[in-house]
Amino acid sequence: MSQGGAAVSRELKHLHDTVSDKFIQHARHPRNLGHVPQPDALATAVGQCGDSVEVSIRVQDGTITEVGVVPHGCLYTVACASAMSELAKGRTVDQALELGPEDIEREVEGLPEDHLHCARLAVNTLGEAIEEYYRRQNRPLAQGGGGRGR
């Protein structure tokens, strides 16, 4: 295991009593990690804690078919970005805009109160990528769009 992997294992061991097994799966094996090649849109956002998430998406017939995430920060940011990517894939862009932090929290089966901002960061960055997608399509953003985490 790499030194980075060992650090993740130590941090997860410390957190094991406060997070779910599903959270640990997302943190240890993040889904959709990396950039989507030739994306239809991408966005990067920085959270209040200094962590950041990059999101790239591919859209076909109004449905998000691929999501790539590159989280930079703590395990909570990694797990939330992974969960968001799984929830967004297969949804229409308008449905994906409706994702909120509570959906991420549900997907990872709970988050400590002081890390809910990581879920907001993930959905807000997705919302910014979708806004970019609409701009590239010369379409107005759906009513009330931009994610519910703002």
C-alpha positions as CSV (number, residue, x, y, z in Angstrom):
1,M,0.0,0.0,0.0
2,S,1.3,3.5,-0.8
3,Q,2.1,6.0,1.9
4,G,-1.1,7.9,0.9
5,G,-3.1,4.7,1.2
6,A,-1.6,4.0,4.7
7,A,-2.6,7.5,5.8
8,V,-6.1,6.9,4.6
9,S,-6.3,3.6,6.4
10,R,-5.1,5.3,9.6
11,E,-7.6,8.1,9.3
12,L,-10.4,5.6,8.5
13,K,-9.5,3.4,11.5
14,H,-9.7,6.5,13.7
15,L,-13.1,7.4,12.2
16,H,-14.6,3.9,12.1
17,D,-16.7,4.4,15.2
18,T,-18.2,7.7,13.9
19,V,-19.0,6.9,10.2
20,S,-20.9,4.1,8.4
21,D,-19.5,1.2,6.4
22,K,-20.9,2.9,3.3
23,F,-19.0,6.1,4.1
24,I,-15.8,4.0,4.5
25,Q,-16.4,2.3,1.1
26,H,-16.8,5.7,-0.6
27,A,-13.7,7.1,1.2
28,R,-11.5,4.0,0.6
29,H,-12.6,3.3,-3.0
30,P,-14.0,6.6,-4.4
31,R,-16.3,6.1,-7.4
32,N,-15.7,8.0,-10.7
33,L,-12.4,9.3,-9.7
34,G,-10.6,11.4,-12.4
35,H,-11.6,13.6,-15.3
36,V,-14.1,12.7,-18.0
37,P,-12.3,12.9,-21.3
38,Q,-13.7,15.7,-23.5
39,P,-16.4,16.7,-21.0
40,D,-19.5,18.6,-21.9
41,A,-18.8,20.8,-18.8
42,L,-16.6,21.1,-15.9
43,A,-16.3,23.1,-12.7
44,T,-14.1,23.5,-9.7
45,A,-15.2,24.9,-6.3
46,V,-13.4,25.5,-3.0
47,G,-15.2,24.9,0.3
48,Q,-15.2,26.9,3.5
49,C,-12.5,24.6,4.9
50,G,-10.2,25.0,1.9
51,D,-11.0,21.6,0.4
52,S,-11.9,21.6,-3.3
53,V,-13.7,19.4,-5.8
54,E,-13.4,19.3,-9.5
55,V,-16.4,17.8,-11.5
56,S,-16.5,17.0,-15.1
57,I,-19.7,15.6,-16.8
58,R,-20.7,14.2,-20.1
59,V,-24.4,14.6,-21.1
60,Q,-26.3,12.7,-23.8
61,D,-29.9,13.5,-24.7
62,G,-30.2,15.6,-21.5
63,T,-29.0,12.8,-19.2
64,I,-25.7,12.8,-17.4
65,T,-23.9,9.7,-18.7
66,E,-20.5,10.2,-17.1
67,V,-19.3,12.0,-14.0
68,G,-15.7,12.5,-13.0
69,V,-14.6,13.9,-9.7
70,V,-11.2,15.0,-8.4
71,P,-11.5,15.8,-4.7
72,H,-8.7,17.5,-2.8
73,G,-9.0,17.4,0.9
74,C,-10.2,15.3,3.8
75,L,-11.9,11.9,3.6
76,Y,-15.3,13.5,4.1
77,T,-14.7,15.5,0.9
78,V,-13.6,12.4,-0.9
79,A,-16.6,10.3,0.2
80,C,-19.1,13.1,-0.5
81,A,-17.7,13.7,-4.0
82,S,-17.8,10.0,-4.7
83,A,-21.4,9.7,-3.4
84,M,-22.5,12.7,-5.5
85,S,-21.0,11.2,-8.6
86,E,-22.9,8.0,-8.2
87,L,-26.2,9.9,-7.5
88,A,-25.8,12.2,-10.5
89,K,-25.0,9.6,-13.0
90,G,-28.1,8.5,-15.0
91,R,-30.2,11.5,-14.0
92,T,-31.3,14.3,-16.3
93,V,-29.4,17.5,-15.8
94,D,-32.5,19.0,-14.2
95,Q,-32.9,16.1,-11.8
96,A,-29.2,16.3,-10.9
97,L,-29.7,20.0,-10.0
98,E,-32.2,18.9,-7.4
99,L,-29.6,16.9,-5.5
100,G,-29.0,18.4,-2.1
101,P,-26.5,17.8,0.8
102,E,-29.1,15.6,2.5
103,D,-29.1,13.2,-0.5
104,I,-25.3,12.9,-0.1
105,E,-25.7,12.4,3.6
106,R,-28.2,9.7,3.0
107,E,-26.0,8.0,0.4
108,V,-23.1,7.7,2.9
109,E,-25.5,6.9,5.7
110,G,-24.7,9.9,7.8
111,L,-22.2,12.6,8.3
112,P,-21.1,14.5,11.4
113,E,-22.7,17.9,11.6
114,D,-19.3,19.6,11.3
115,H,-18.7,17.9,7.9
116,L,-22.0,18.6,6.2
117,H,-20.2,21.4,4.3
118,C,-18.4,18.6,2.4
119,A,-21.8,17.4,1.0
120,R,-22.7,21.0,0.1
121,L,-19.3,21.4,-1.7
122,A,-20.0,18.3,-3.7
123,V,-23.5,19.2,-4.9
124,N,-22.6,22.9,-5.4
125,T,-19.7,21.9,-7.7
126,L,-22.0,19.6,-9.6
127,G,-24.5,22.5,-9.9
128,E,-21.7,24.7,-11.3
129,A,-20.8,22.1,-13.8
130,I,-24.4,21.9,-14.9
131,E,-24.6,25.7,-15.2
132,E,-21.5,25.5,-17.4
133,Y,-23.2,22.8,-19.5
134,Y,-26.3,25.1,-20.0
135,R,-24.0,28.0,-20.9
136,R,-22.3,25.9,-23.5
137,Q,-25.7,24.9,-24.9
138,N,-26.8,28.5,-24.9
139,R,-29.8,27.5,-22.8
140,P,-31.0,29.3,-19.7
141,L,-30.5,27.5,-16.4
142,A,-33.6,25.6,-15.2
143,Q,-35.8,27.5,-12.7
144,G,-34.2,27.6,-9.3
145,G,-31.2,25.6,-10.5
146,G,-27.7,25.4,-9.2
147,G,-28.1,22.7,-6.6
148,R,-29.9,22.9,-3.3
149,G,-26.8,23.1,-1.2
150,R,-26.2,26.8,-1.8
